[in-house]
Amino acid sequence: SGPAAVSARTRRSLRQAGVRVSVRSGARGGALGLTQREREVVDLVDRGFTNMEIARRLGLGRPTVTRILESAMAKLGAERRTQLAGMSREV
């Protein structure tokens, strides 16, 4: 499943949880206001990769992956990494 599918499932999960979701599209912000890089990191978290594995795969430093992940979690309202992964898997 690609970033669009992850975004759709995440929006659905948030709506079911009573969170009002607005979808923004455009060059800088895709669905849910996540950047392309944030969507990539969320997808890799959903696939079970650690921050170090994500960093190696994307050619980033581990602190950068942590920062991107924290930003995506804040935008999605997730408090823990496991919540974020769970949000993207729910149908």
Sequence and secondary structure as in RCSB ss.txt:
>XXXX:A:sequence
SGPAAVSARTRRSLRQAGVRVSVRSGARGGALGLTQREREVVDLVDRGFTNMEIARRLGLGRPTVTRILESAMAK
LGAERRTQLAGMSREV
>XXXX:A:secstr
  HHHHHHHHHHHHHHTT       SSS  GGG  HHHHHHHHHHHTT  HHHHHHHHT  HHHHHHHHHHHHHH
HT SSHHHHHHHHH  
